[in-house]
Amino acid sequence: MNIKHTLTVLVMALLTLTGCNNDDDAVKDTSGTGYLDVEFDNAFAGNDLILGAQPNTTSQNEVLNISLVKYIVSNIVLTKADGSTFTYPKSQSYFLVNEANAESQMLHLTNVPAGDYTKITFGIGVDKQQFEQGADGQGDFLAVAQAEDMLWSWSAGYKFLAFEGTFTSPTVTADTPFMVHTGQIGSNYNYAEVTLNNPTPALVRTSIKPVIHVVTDVSKFIDGTNKISLSENNAMGMGAMIMGGELLPLITANLNGAFKVDHVHND
Amino acid sequence: MKTLYILGCLLPLLFSCSSSESDYQDIALNVNIPANFPPMVYDVSVNPPTQKGFELGRKLFYDGRLSSDGLVSCAFCHIQENAFTHHGHTVSHGVDNRVGTRNSPAIQNLAYQNVYMWDGATSHLDLQPLIPLTSEVEMNGDLTAIVPMMKGDSAYKKLFEAAFPGQDITVETMLKALSQFMVMMVSSDSKFDKYRRNEAGGNLTEQELEGYSLFNQNCASCHATDLMTDNSFRNNGLAVNPLVNDTGRYKVTGNDADRYKFKVPSLRNVALTAPYMHDGRFGSLEAVLNHYANGISDSPTLDPLLKRHGTMGIPLTADEKMAIVAFLNTLTDTDFVTNTLYSYHD
């Protein structure tokens, strides 16, 4: 019955209401377009990936010292709960993620129609359809790839994934280099398409820019559903150079299990 | 009638307008398929050749600034008088005199092929220039530097804007321009072509006709159609050079059955494109025929057509060889190698 008390309650109520209303209004307004960021956070089996320093052990007891992780992310498609999709404009949807370059790990998508997105789909590599189109639709991505050494000069094609470093194992006791490069080789196209569920929906609004935080477990590249032993591919002790042949489709198949959406920020 | 009269008066205006704007106006080019050619492979609907696109591609072709030392343009190894091959060079030298392992192939009628390079490393004409352009031993070009170079050059800016209006100067438009140039590089007016199309100047001599007949019996199974290639990869019995051990198509497919197989080249203008084979090892057409007659090396992937009925190679008498060489000389298209449309322009 105290006026002061009532006023305080009223003011508090008003503040709460206006506060809530602002957020509610923003979330409710699903008109227009907005921004969406996708972050690719490279990790090794639950630990952060630190290039060139930390030893990382695989299930096959190979200890890797990783010096380079690069991959092409492309053809992003966002899906809503009702199954409808938004396909990011193809010619703008080619990105090159490089562990050594923090900026490259945050993909900035623009003009995304407002909505609640529950899934994200992307490709690792440059898809076959684009490849068969020649220069059409490539813009300057060839230059980006060449600058990152992700363009195979001899075949005018892209490296889809580059994974390099040194390793030791029970049978390989001296530090030995390894290099995994995937891409189109011979009759294997080696492009992987990955679909991930967002644990909470990404709310794109004119005033909300969500960040989908993807964690890439690089151990899965060679230690996923298919286990590839670097020691067994160490020809003449000169290093495990895996850049062609039948191992690439196996590594490509592993890519599906290497990515997951860790969380989504909506602010 | 009145409408026609008005139109008639307007027509001269149109002509005078276009001549003063011809520098900036782009015109579609007629892509004619010669009557004796197989179907075109390149999809011109995605990248239709136009006057300015052609000029832009030509300018790029002759521009040494695409290479890391500013000297090695495409034209450095692809010289018009030799049907755009590198006369006298077994393999070419690129920037800093670095040397490769393969002989410079001819640039002609490429829109009719579905795979490029001696090992078929790429199947799209747009992408082919990337291979010599980015190869360290050839042009050693840096795409990240080439794009700003073109953007800073007023001649390039005008050509790009005319050929690709409203589009940025990018690697994509650069490659498309080069494709437009290459698509229009058609060699189809040799004596042989005129003979095939029953045109004036197509009278083959008896020896040439005899050579053509021998060619059809012995060579045309691989050097097929009037473009003289079936675009396949074959091992034609060349002894392997142990220093290079060039496994050819195997490098691209990883298929053991493709070891030491190379692309069947087109024989058009062959009298001008010496030396011959993927490593330029034969200096004359006679040497090539001698190889087929007596010089075949056997191997697991040797083409079955060169090992028929227990005979190695293609037995030929001296007269037969001369007739075939006479025929091969009729494949020379003087118009193509002298046409200034394909030459360097300031």
Chai-1 contact restraints between the chains, C-beta under 6 A:
chainA,res_idxA,chainB,res_idxB,connection_type,confidence,min_distance_angstrom,max_distance_angstrom,comment,restraint_id
A,G134,B,H124,contact,1.0,0.0,6.0,A-B,restraint_1
A,G134,B,D126,contact,1.0,0.0,6.0,A-B,restraint_2
A,G134,B,L127,contact,1.0,0.0,6.0,A-B,restraint_3
A,A135,B,D126,contact,1.0,0.0,6.0,A-B,restraint_4
A,A135,B,E172,contact,1.0,0.0,6.0,A-B,restraint_5
A,A135,B,L175,contact,1.0,0.0,6.0,A-B,restraint_6
A,A135,B,K176,contact,1.0,0.0,6.0,A-B,restraint_7
A,D136,B,V46,contact,1.0,0.0,6.0,A-B,restraint_8
A,Q138,B,E172,contact,1.0,0.0,6.0,A-B,restraint_9
A,G139,B,T170,contact,1.0,0.0,6.0,A-B,restraint_10
A,G139,B,E172,contact,1.0,0.0,6.0,A-B,restraint_11
A,D140,B,T170,contact,1.0,0.0,6.0,A-B,restraint_12
A,D140,B,V171,contact,1.0,0.0,6.0,A-B,restraint_13
A,L142,B,L143,contact,1.0,0.0,6.0,A-B,restraint_14
A,L142,B,V171,contact,1.0,0.0,6.0,A-B,restraint_15
A,A143,B,L143,contact,1.0,0.0,6.0,A-B,restraint_16
A,A143,B,T144,contact,1.0,0.0,6.0,A-B,restraint_17
A,A143,B,V171,contact,1.0,0.0,6.0,A-B,restraint_18
A,Q146,B,L143,contact,1.0,0.0,6.0,A-B,restraint_19
A,A147,B,T144,contact,1.0,0.0,6.0,A-B,restraint_20
A,S153,B,T134,contact,1.0,0.0,6.0,A-B,restraint_21
A,S153,B,S135,contact,1.0,0.0,6.0,A-B,restraint_22
A,W154,B,A121,contact,1.0,0.0,6.0,A-B,restraint_23
A,S155,B,A121,contact,1.0,0.0,6.0,A-B,restraint_24
A,A156,B,T122,contact,1.0,0.0,6.0,A-B,restraint_25
A,A156,B,L127,contact,1.0,0.0,6.0,A-B,restraint_26
A,A156,B,L130,contact,1.0,0.0,6.0,A-B,restraint_27
A,A156,B,I131,contact,1.0,0.0,6.0,A-B,restraint_28
A,G186,B,T253,contact,1.0,0.0,6.0,A-B,restraint_29
A,G186,B,G254,contact,1.0,0.0,6.0,A-B,restraint_30
A,G244,B,G254,contact,1.0,0.0,6.0,A-B,restraint_31
A,G245,B,G254,contact,1.0,0.0,6.0,A-B,restraint_32
